[in-house]
Amino acid sequence: MSEIERESMEYDVVIVGGGPAGLSAAIRLKQVNPELSVVLLEKGSEIGAHILSGAVLDTAGLDRLIPDWKEKGAPISTEVHEDNFYILGEGGQVRVPNWPMPPLMSNHGKYIVSMGNVCRWLAEQAEALEVEIFPGMACSQLVYEGDRVVGVVAGEMGLDADGTPGPGYEPGMELRGKYVLIAEGVRGSLAKELIGKYDLSKGVDPQKFGIGMKEIWEIDPAKARPGTVTHTMGWPLGKNAGGGSFIYHLGGNQVLVGFVVHLNYKNPYLYPYMEFQRFKHHPLVAELLEGGKRVAYGARAISEGGWQSIPKLTVPGAMLLGCSAGLVNVPRIKGNHNAMLSGIAAAEAAAAAIAAGRAGDELTDYEAEVRQGAIGKDLRPVRNVKPIWSKLGLWPSLALGGFDMWVANLTGWNPMGTWKHGKTDAAATGKAADYQPIDYPRPDGKLSFDRLTNVAFSFTNHEESQPCHLKLKDPAIPIAVNLPLYAEPAQRYCPAGVYEVLEGPEGPKFQINFQNCVHCKTCDIKDPSQNINWTTPQGGDGPNYPNM
């Protein structure tokens, strides 16, 4: 495809990704210098279509970006007034009191929101500043000149299944900028390319991930408690995996129910989606949801490595922002504030460089601000919670991790030092011969649902004639390697039923139902052979989340 000629457009700054990081960067660039030409490209059909987050929002980033956001009508109104934390057993629960937890864990004064709707509102603010926003424009390639990133290829559409141009082929455009800001979210394909090409993870721990699944429920108004936040750990995961749940009461009788499974689990028979469905049958949850109805479903990976896993953030001409950089605070279960702060910092660094007549260099001021400023101060004190949990289990992490956070909160010093994460999540996967299959109850269609039924509530669509965007490095590996060694876990770790092993007269066959893909990136992360490469489908395809 290298012989294809594309039209080119020049901008001061090109931003890839219409999430909180990318939108904050776009807004801040125009605040600093309204004359800058800024374009933002989003692969979803509209801004917000691919946004999925819990979400309890710490407004620290928004307060800095748009201090009068309340007066401007931001869709942020459900303030947290009740904060609950439970350890679950199969038939009951124990409430953990709030007082032993360090102040950074408190959600009081934060807001329960739909981040999809917050991003839609941010896009309105950006467009009012004359940022050019193009949804439905998947960025499939980076454009280089020598060692420098100079732009992206966006909007290539109409390829046939074999990868050749079809009758309606559109080659897309090169959008070039003095600086390119990569804000794709977790495990984005361009960020992954940059990290590999420039060896940005050299000297840091492997990035760690979780898979987060979420449903929106409309519940009995008598049970609605807007502003109530509940988190749980324990059952049903037990010792099989780390993780937990969230239950957030939004307004309008809606409750956001989510479940996170850390992807460093060993047992290849673990089925994260079915753990989520089983969780809803716990009496604490079932009582809340009975009589209600699920109205939306989605899933996405979550970066969990924290401070130890932040890669180098700059290359000549480009920067990594938000979840592309892995800026989630795991114990707080929050990353949107850091994503916005990273967007602000990247914008200020780029605007200053352009004002000084520079282009295409490494903006080291951005890296320094992320590590030494508010983001670093948020992530450093909590850096040991995840690795302690992974190495020692839930209860030691609550005790030792809590102690470490408390001392860091009071003194700025972590008495546990800095724990290492160890293996990648893919390498952590154990052999099937060392584990027993897990017997999961069948979904009842009332509280729990099969994957394909739930995927319909993500409003996912992909044009079937295009090439499969889930690329196998070696098509033989799923059956020749993963099936005998790991019972091919792709059948289970995917929360959308994309991967199947079908039995036929000539033996088992690996099938990819890419039309189901909700772009969570779990396969790219967890495949034990690292044989699956997630790439962008054509623009506008994928989930169409209404208000996740």
N, C-alpha and C positions, 0 to 999 in steps of 0.2 A: 504493500500500500504506500511505499515511500514515494512513488512517482506521482501521487495525487497532488494536484495544485489546489491550494486553498486561498481564499481571500484572507486578508489580515486587517485587524483593527488595533490601533495603538491607544493605550491608556497610561495614566501615571501609575495606577495600582489596579491589579487584577486580583479579585478575591474568589476563592473556590469554596463554596458552602454557605448556605443561608440559615445557619444555626445561630445561637447567641454570640459565638466568637466572631464569625464573619460579619454579621450585622453590626455588632458593636464597633468593629474595625472600620466598617464603611461609614458609620455615623460620625465616629471620632475624626476620621480623615477630613470630612467636610466641615466639621466644627473648627478644626485647626486652620484649614485653608479651603474656603468654598470654591476656589478656582481649580482645585485638583480634579482631574477626570478619574472617576472610580466606577468600575463595573463589578457586579457580584453575580456569580453563576451558581445556580442551584439545580441539582439533578431531579428533584421531585417535581411533580406536576404543578405545584404552587409552593410558595413559602409555607413551611409548617407541615407539608404532606409527609415528610420523612422524619419529623421530630418526635421522639418518644423519650420521656423522662418521668420521674416519679410523680410529682415533683414538689418538694418543699423548697421554696426559693429564698436564699439569703440575698437580700437586695443590695449588697455592698457594691457590686459591679454596676448595677443600674443607678444607684444613688450617685455614683461618680459620673456616669455617662449622661444621664438625663435627670438631674436632681428634682425637677418638678413633674415626675412621671405620674403622680396621682392627679394633678391638675390637668394633665394632658390625656387622661382617660385610659391609662394602661389597664389591661384586663387582670388586675392583681388586687383582690379585695378580701379573700378569705384568710384572715389572720389566724395563726395557730394560737390557741388558748389552753389546749390540753395535750399533754405529751405522755404517752404510755409505752412501757417496754416490758415484754413478757418472754419468759422461757417456756416453751410449750412441751408438754408430754402428749402421748396419744389421746388421752381423754380429759386433760385438764391443763392448767397453766399456773405459773408462779409469776406474780408481778414483781419486777425489780424496781425498787424505789428510785426516784430521780436524784435524791440528795448525794449518793456516792459518786455520781458522774461529774466529770469536769464541766465547767460552764460552756465550753465550746460545743458540747453535745446537746445543749438545750435548743429546742425549736421555737420557743416562745418569741414572738416578735417577727417570725418568718411568715411566709405566705404559701398556702397550698394553691397551685396554679396548674393550668395547662400550658406547658412550654411551647406547644405548637401555636397556641393563640397569642402568647407573649411574643413569639417570633413574627407572627403576622403583623402585630402592632409595631414592632421594631422596624419591619420592612416599610410600613407607612411613614414612619419618622425618617427613614433613610431616603425614601423617594421624595419626600417633601424637601430634602436637602439636595435633590437632583442626583442622587446615586442611580446609576442604571442597573436595574435588577432584571435578570433573565432566568425565570424558572423553566424547567423542562430542558435544561442544557447540561447534559452530563459531560464532564471533563474527562476524556478518555486517554489523553497523552499530555506529558510535559514537553515543552519546546526548549531546547538548549542551544546556546551558542558557546562552543568550547565548554568550559566548566561552569558556566553561568546559566541559571534558569531565566528565560526571557518571556515565557508565556505558557499557554495551554491550548490544546485543541478541544473545542467544545461543539456539540450539536451534530456530530456525525450520526446519521440515521439512514435506515433503508438497506442495511446489509442483509443478504440472504443467510440462511442457516449455515452455509459452508463458509461464510466470512467474505464472500465476494459481493460487489455492489449489485443490488437488485434494480428493478425498473424505476423505483422511486427514490433512488439513492441520493442523499445529500451529504457532501463531504465534510460539512461543518466548517468552522472558521478557526484561524489562529487569533487568539486575543493576547496581545503582547503588552507587557507593562515594565516600568522601571523596577517594580518589585511585585512579586507574586506571593499572596498570603494563602496558605493551605489550611483551611478550616473545615475539613470534610467530616469530622467526627471520628469515632473509634475505628481503628484499622482501615482507614481510607486507602484506596489503591494508590493514589499519588503520594501520600505521606509514606506509605510502605516502600514505594520506589525510592524516594529521597533518602529514607533511613538506610536502605540497603546500598544505594549507589555511593553515598558519602560516608558510610560507616558511622552513622550518628549515634548508635547505641554502644560504641566502643567504650569500655570502662565503666558502664553502668549495668545495673541488674536487668534481667529480662523483664519486659512488660508483662504484667499479670492481668487477667481478665475474669469477668463474670458474665453470665447470660442472665439478663433481666427480662422477665415476661410480665405483661400488665394487661388487666382487663378493666374497663369502666363499667360500673353497674349503676342502674337506677334502682333505688331501694325504697322500701316502705317509708313514707315521710315521718312516721312515728319513730323510726330508728335513726333518722338522720341527725348528726351532731356536727354541723359545719365548724371547721377549725380544730377538729380532733385528729391527732396523729398517733398511730399505733405501729410499733415495730416489734417483730418477734424473731426468735432464734430457736433452735432445737428441732422438734418434730416438724415434718416427717424426715428430715435429712439425717438426723442423728450423727453417727460417725462416718456415714457414707460420703459426706461432702460438707464444706463450709457454705454458709449462706443464710438467708433469712427472708422475712417478708416485710411489706409495708401496707398499711391500710390508712388512706387519707380521705377524710370527709370534706368534699368540696361543697359548694352551694348547689341549689337546685336538686336536692335529694340524690346527688351523685356521690359515689364512693369509688376511689381509685384503689384497686387491689393488685398488688404486685409481688413477685417472688424472684429472688436472686439466688443463683447457684454459682459458686466459685468454680471456674473451669480447670482448676488444678486437681480435680477429683481423680482417683485412681481406678475405681471399678468401671470397666467399660460398659457394663450392663446398666449403669445409672441412666435414668431417663428424665432429664430436668423438667421437661414439659409435664410429665405425669406426676412428678413430685409437686409441682404447682397445683395440678388439679386435685391431688389427694389432700393438699393443705387446706383447700376450701371446705373440706368435710370436717375439719376440727370444730368442735362445738362453739368455740369463740367466734369463728368466721361464719359457720353455717347459720347460726342464729341471726346474724346480721344480714346475710344475703337471701335467706328464704323469703319467698314472696316477691323478690325483685327480679330484674332481668339484666343480662349482660348486653351491652350495646356496642362495645368495641374491644378489640384485642390487638396486641402487637408485641414485638420483641426486639431487643437490640443488645449488643455486647456493651460491657462497661469496663473502662480501664481501671485497674485496681492496684497497679504497681506503686503509685504515689511517688514520693520524693526520690527514692532510690532508682526509679526506672525512667525518670525524665531524660529523654535523649538530648543530644546537642540540638538546638532549636533553629539554627540558622545555617544556610548555605549561600553561596553567592547568588543574590537575586531573589531569595525565597525564605520564608519563615513558616514554622509549624505553630498553630494556634489551638487552644481549647483541648478537646479530647484527642485531636491528632497528636498533641504533645503529652497526653496522659495526665491531666491536672485535676482528677477527681480526688476528693477527700473521702476515703472509704468509710471510716467510722461515722462521719457526719452524713454520709450518703448524699453528698452534694458536690456538684462540679460546675453548675451553670454560672455561679458567681465568678469562679476562677476563669471560666471560658470568656466571660465578658471583660474581665480585667486584662486577660491576655490580648484580646482584641484591641482594647484601648492602648495598651503598651506597644503593640505592633504598629498601630496607626501612628502614634506619636513618633516612633523611631523612623518610620518611612517618611512621614511628612517633614521631619527635620532634615533627613538626608536629601530629599528632593529640593528643599529650600536652599540647601548648601550646594546644589548643582551636581549631586551624586546620583548614580544609578547602578544597580546590579551588583553592589558590593555586599559584604556580610554586615548585617545590622546588629553588632554585638551589644549595643545599648539595650536592645530588646531582651536578649538573653540575660543580661545583668539585672534588669528590672524584674523579670519573672523569678529569678532565683533569690534576689535580695529584697524584693518588695513584698507587697501584701500576699501574693500567691505563695512565695516561699515561707512566709510566716504562718500561713494557713496549713501547709503540708508538712513542714519539718516536725512539729510537735507530735504528729500522729503517725509517724513513719513506721513504727514498729508493730502496730496493731495487726496488720494483715500478715506479715511473716510469722509473728508469734502464733497467730491462729492457725496458719498453715502447718507449722511445725509441731505445735503442742496441743492444738484442739481448742474448743470453745471456752471451757472454763478457765484454763490458764490464760487465755487471751483476755478474758474479762478481768482477771485479777492483775496479771503482769502488765497487760496493755493499758488497763485503767490506771495503774500506779505510774507507769511511764508517762502517760498523758498528763496526769495530775502534776507531777513534778515539773514537766516541761511547761505546763500552763502557769505554774507559780514562779519558776526560775529561768525559763528559757533553755534549760539543759535537760537532755534525755538520759536518765541514769542507765538505761539499757543499751546505750550506744546506738549503733545502726545495724539492725539485723538484715541479713541477706535473704533474697527470695529463693535462690537456688534454681531449679529447673524451670524450663518453659512449661506452659500448661499442656502442650502437646506431648512433651517428654514425660510428663507426670502420669500419663495414661498407663495403667497396668495391663498385663496379659490376661486374656479371658480365662485361661486355664487356672489362674490363681483366684478366681472369683466365681460366685454363683449368680445365675440370673435372678433378677428381682421380680416378684409377682405383684403387678400393679392392678388394683381394682378397675373394672370397666367404668368409664364415665357414665353418669346417670342421665345426662341431658338436661339436668335442672341446675345443679351447682357446678358440675364438671362436664367437660365436652371433649370430643376427639379433636385432633389437630386440624383436620381439614375443615370441619365445621367452624372452628374458631378462626382459621385463616380467612374465611369469607368475611369475618367481621374486622379484618384489617383493610378490606377494600383494595386488595392487591391485584394488579393487572400487569402482564407483560405481553407484548406483541410476540406471538408464537413463532413467526417466521424468521425472527432475528437469530443470530448465533447465541448459543448458550453462554451466559456471562460467568458461569462457574467452570473454570478451566482445570482440567486434570493434567498435571505434568506428565503422568504416565497412566494411560487408561487401564492398564492391567493391574495396578496396585490394589484397588479396592477389593477385588476378588482373590488375587494371588497372595496378597500380604495382609491387608486389614481384616479380611474375613476369618482366616484361620488363626491369626494371632490375637485379634482384638474383638472378634464377633462383629466386625464392621460397625463401629459406634456411630457413624454418620446417620444410621437409621434412627438413632435415639437422641443425639445431642442437638440436631436441627429442630427448632421449635415450630417449623412450618411444614414438615413432611416432604421436604425437597428430595431426600435421598431414600432409595429403596433397594433392597436386594430381592430380586424376583427369581423364583425357582422355575426352570423350564426344562424341556426334554434334553437340552444340551448342557444342563448344569446351571448354577446360579449366574445371574446377570445384574450388574449395577446400573440402576436407572436414576437419572437426574431430572426431576420435575421442576425446572427452573422457573416456571410460571408462578409457583407458590412462594418464591423467595421474598422475604420481608426485609432483606438487606441488613441482617443482624451481624453478619461476618463470623458467626461462631465456627463455621466449617473451616474458614481460613486460619482460625486460631487453634482449634482443638484436634484437627485431624492428626493422628499419631505419626503418620508418614509425611506430614506437611506436603501433601500431594495436591491439595485444592487451592487454587488461586482465585479469590473473589475479584472480579473486575466490574466496571460499570456497564449495565445494559444501556439501551438507548434512552435518551432523556425523557422524563415524564413517567417512565415505567416504575413499578414497584408498589409499595403500600401507598394508600391515600388516607392517612390518619386524619380524622376530622378535628379532634381536640385533645390529642395525647400530650 
